[in-house]
């Protein structure tokens, strides 16, 4: 019996029920299926759909890294399941994943890679080995409503002129945020395409868009040819039919975790070594995303924000403190600071409370530790605090206190 490796990308194909439908159809046809999520934006969607025991979300890997993971386990026929914004962006995704796999040293000799693209109901035949032709035929026979399409030719996606490097992004809509390695670097002002321009590894311009200058300091030196770049208006364009509950095995050892990004959050939640009892989150967008995840697991949060959310999260418009209520787990707190102070205060919290690390062990009375942690953070941030938002213990009504200072 043939085993297919299924790579799931993004929340949309999960929220629309297409992932569950595809997996069920493949299994009913007699395929063994192993499914894993690439990237982090679809993890909450997997939980909401109740598929966390069907789709592996435990690994913090890019889609191209998931391909390597599958191949190491001799799973050589990989099906990418996706629902893109446009047909063009669907092609760009598959091309980018395959290119990043190859550019990072991945060998394609044994790899068969096809894309089930629900946006335009097409199957993109990126590469199919001769010995896998029968499997490919079986798949196309299962999805007869999908049209088989040939892939784009993998060519250099950058051009160089003098000391400048240019990379064009297609399938872009006006107002889309441009995200490089998880950092929002700009916004598209026109449709169809924008072009990123770099010099000496630094982003210097976006043709057809505007740079967000203060975010560029978060980027390491860039290699535009190989960077993971996305465009989106919000990170989750679809809405779940219901909010799922995460399940995890608690341990006796309780810790507080410190996070600047959400990437390490799931591995920490699912760690067998310690049970995250509270998460301290730094940054506006990170606080929203982390809160949306943590409330599914019943984990409390202390978020540090300064009002510079980039608008990639549905529900955040003006960035007002009260807008964050919907993202708060029960018995949590969000602190609003003066502009451009969240990273600075975050470093102080990390140095003074977490002793430069990412975890703080909570021995004994966890409730007492939590209250003490809140007081210590409030004391560190005192001079910069504009307001504080608190959620109820039950979490049913979200907001119980919003204090302006």
Residue pairs with C-beta under 8 A, 6 or more apart in sequence:
1 30
1 31
1 32
2 31
2 32
2 77
2 135
3 31
3 32
3 33
3 34
3 75
3 77
4 26
4 31
4 32
4 33
4 34
4 75
4 77
4 78
4 79
4 135
5 34
5 35
5 36
5 70
5 75
5 76
5 77
5 78
5 79
6 22
6 23
6 26
6 33
6 34
6 35
6 36
6 78
6 79
6 81
7 35
7 36
7 38
7 63
7 66
7 67
7 70
7 78
7 79
7 80
7 81
7 97
8 14
8 19
8 35
8 36
8 37
8 38
8 42
8 46
8 55
8 81
8 82
9 37
9 38
9 39
9 42
9 63
9 80
9 81
9 82
9 93
9 97
10 39
10 41
10 42
10 82
10 83
11 41
11 42
11 44
11 45
11 235
11 236
11 237
11 238
12 83
12 84
12 236
12 237
12 238
13 19
13 42
13 81
13 82
13 83
13 118
14 20
14 42
14 45
14 46
14 48
14 49
14 51
15 45
15 48
15 49
15 236
15 238
15 239
15 240
15 241
16 83
16 118
16 238
17 49
18 81
18 83
18 118
19 35
19 49
19 51
19 55
19 81
20 49
20 51
20 54
22 81
22 116
23 33
23 35
23 54
25 142
25 143
26 33
26 79
26 139
26 142
27 33
29 138
29 142
31 138
34 56
34 70
34 75
35 54
35 55
35 56
36 55
36 56
36 57
36 59
36 61
36 66
36 69
36 70
37 43
37 46
37 55
37 56
37 57
37 66
38 61
38 62
38 63
38 64
38 65
38 66
38 97
39 62
39 63
40 60
40 262
40 263
40 266
41 235
41 236
42 57
43 57
43 266
43 293
44 236
44 240
44 244
44 292
44 293
44 296
45 236
45 238
45 240
46 52
46 55
46 57
47 57
47 244
47 245
47 246
47 296
48 240
48 241
48 242
48 243
48 244
48 296
49 240
49 241
49 244
50 244
52 244
52 246
52 247
57 266
58 266
58 267
58 270
59 66
59 69
59 267
60 263
60 264
60 266
60 267
61 69
62 100
62 228
63 80
63 97
63 100
64 97
64 98
64 100
64 101
64 104
64 106
67 78
67 97
67 101
67 106
67 111
67 113
68 101
68 104
68 106
70 76
70 78
71 106
71 107
71 110
71 111
76 110
76 111
76 112
76 129
76 132
77 112
77 132
77 135
78 111
78 112
78 113
78 114
79 114
79 115
79 116
79 139
80 93
80 94
80 97
80 113
80 114
80 115
80 116
81 115
81 116
81 118
82 90
82 93
82 94
82 115
82 116
82 117
82 118
82 119
83 117
83 118
83 119
84 90
84 93
84 117
84 119
84 171
85 119
85 171
85 173
85 232
85 237
86 119
86 171
87 117
87 119
87 120
87 122
88 170
88 171
89 119
89 170
89 171
89 231
90 115
90 117
90 119
90 120
90 122
90 124
91 124
91 151
91 152
92 169
92 170
92 171
93 115
94 115
94 117
94 124
94 126
94 151
95 126
95 151
95 152
95 154
96 228
96 229
98 113
98 126
98 127
98 154
99 154
99 157
100 226
100 228
101 108
102 108
102 154
103 225
103 226
104 226
108 127
110 129
111 127
111 129
112 127
112 128
112 129
112 132
112 135
112 136
113 126
113 127
114 123
114 124
114 125
114 126
114 128
114 136
114 139
115 122
115 123
115 124
115 126
116 123
116 143
116 146
117 123
117 124
121 145
121 146
121 147
122 146
122 147
122 148
122 149
123 139
123 140
123 143
123 146
123 147
123 148
123 149
124 149
124 150
124 151
125 136
125 148
125 149
125 150
125 151
126 151
127 151
128 136
140 146
140 148
156 225
157 167
157 168
157 225
158 165
158 166
158 167
158 224
158 225
159 165
159 166
160 166
163 199
163 200
164 197
164 198
164 199
164 204
165 197
165 198
165 199
165 224
165 225
166 195
166 196
166 197
166 207
166 224
167 195
167 196
167 198
167 224
167 225
167 227
167 229
168 193
168 194
168 195
169 178
169 193
169 194
169 195
169 196
169 229
169 231
170 192
170 193
171 192
171 193
171 231
172 178
172 188
172 190
172 191
172 192
172 193
172 194
172 208
172 231
173 188
173 191
173 231
173 233
174 188
174 189
174 190
174 191
175 187
175 188
175 233
176 187
176 188
176 231
176 232
176 233
177 184
177 186
177 187
177 188
177 231
177 232
177 233
177 310
177 311
177 312
178 184
178 185
178 186
178 187
178 188
178 194
178 196
178 206
178 209
178 229
178 230
178 231
179 185
179 229
179 230
179 231
179 232
179 312
180 196
180 203
180 219
180 222
180 227
180 228
180 229
181 219
181 220
181 227
181 228
182 261
182 263
183 215
183 218
183 219
184 212
184 215
184 285
184 310
184 312
185 196
185 203
185 206
185 211
185 212
185 215
185 216
185 219
186 194
186 206
186 209
186 210
186 211
186 212
187 209
187 210
187 212
188 194
188 206
188 208
188 209
188 231
189 208
189 209
189 210
190 208
190 209
193 208
194 206
194 207
194 208
194 209
194 231
195 206
195 207
195 208
196 203
196 205
196 206
196 207
196 224
196 229
197 203
197 204
197 205
197 206
197 207
198 204
198 222
198 224
200 221
201 221
201 222
201 223
202 216
202 221
202 222
203 211
203 216
203 219
203 222
205 211
212 310
214 308
214 340
215 310
232 312
233 312
234 311
234 312
234 313
234 314
235 289
235 312
235 313
236 314
243 295
243 296
244 296
245 296
246 269
246 296
246 297
246 298
248 269
248 270
248 275
248 297
249 272
250 275
251 272
251 273
251 274
251 275
252 275
253 273
253 274
253 275
253 361
254 274
254 275
254 277
254 361
254 362
254 366
254 369
255 274
255 275
255 276
255 277
255 359
255 360
255 361
255 362
256 276
256 277
256 278
256 279
256 280
256 354
256 359
256 360
256 362
256 369
256 370
256 373
257 265
257 268
257 276
257 278
257 279
257 280
257 358
257 359
258 279
258 280
258 282
258 349
258 350
258 354
258 357
258 358
258 359
258 360
259 265
259 279
259 280
259 281
259 282
259 286
259 290
259 358
260 282
260 283
260 286
260 346
261 286
262 286
262 289
262 290
262 293
264 358
265 279
265 290
265 293
265 294
266 293
268 276
269 276
269 293
269 297
269 299
274 359
274 361
276 299
277 299
277 300
277 362
277 366
277 369
277 370
278 299
278 300
278 301
278 302
278 362
278 370
278 373
279 290
279 294
279 299
279 300
279 301
279 302
280 301
280 302
280 304
280 349
280 354
280 373
280 377
281 287
281 290
281 291
281 301
281 302
281 303
281 304
282 304
282 342
282 343
282 345
282 346
282 349
283 304
283 305
283 342
283 343
283 346
284 305
284 306
284 307
284 308
284 309
284 310
284 316
284 319
284 342
285 309
285 310
285 312
285 313
285 316
287 301
287 303
287 304
287 305
287 324
287 327
287 334
288 309
288 313
288 315
288 316
288 324
288 327
289 313
290 301
290 303
291 301
291 303
291 324
291 327
291 328
291 329
291 332
291 334
292 327
294 300
294 301
294 329
294 332
295 327
295 328
295 329
295 330
295 395
298 329
298 330
299 329
300 329
300 330
300 331
300 332
300 370
301 328
301 329
301 332
301 333
301 334
302 332
302 333
302 334
302 335
302 373
302 374
302 377
303 324
303 328
303 332
303 333
303 334
303 335
304 334
304 335
304 337
304 342
304 345
304 346
304 349
304 377
304 381
305 321
305 324
305 334
305 335
305 336
305 337
305 342
306 336
306 337
306 338
306 339
306 340
306 341
306 342
307 319
307 321
307 336
307 339
308 319
308 339
308 340
308 342
309 316
309 319
311 317
311 319
313 327
315 323
315 326
315 327
316 323
316 324
317 323
321 334
321 336
321 386
321 387
321 389
321 402
322 389
322 399
322 402
324 334
324 389
325 389
325 391
325 398
325 399
325 402
326 398
328 334
328 389
328 391
328 395
328 398
328 399
329 391
329 395
330 391
330 392
330 393
330 394
330 395
331 391
331 392
331 393
331 395
332 390
332 391
333 374
333 388
333 389
333 390
333 391
334 388
334 389
335 377
335 378
335 381
335 385
335 387
335 388
335 389
336 385
336 386
336 387
336 388
336 389
337 345
337 381
337 384
337 385
337 386
338 384
338 386
341 384
345 380
345 381
345 384
348 380
349 377
349 380
349 381
350 356
350 357
352 376
352 380
353 360
353 373
353 376
353 377
353 380
354 360
360 373
362 369
362 370
363 369
378 385
378 388
385 405
386 404
386 405
387 402
387 403
387 404
387 405
388 401
388 402
388 403
388 405
389 399
389 401
389 402
389 403
390 399
390 400
390 401
390 402
391 398
391 399
391 400
392 398
392 399
392 400
